[in-house]
Amino acid sequence: MWTAPEVTLPVAVMPLAVCPHRASVS
C-alpha cells in the first residue's frame, strides 16, 4: 500500500466524511 502522507490522509479522511453523510441520509 501507499505510505505517502498526501495519499494516506485523504484515504483516512474519506470514510470519516462519508460516515456522517450516510447517517444524515438515513
Secondary structure, DSSP 8 states (H G I E B T S, - for coil): ----HHHHHHHHHHHHHHHHHHHHH-
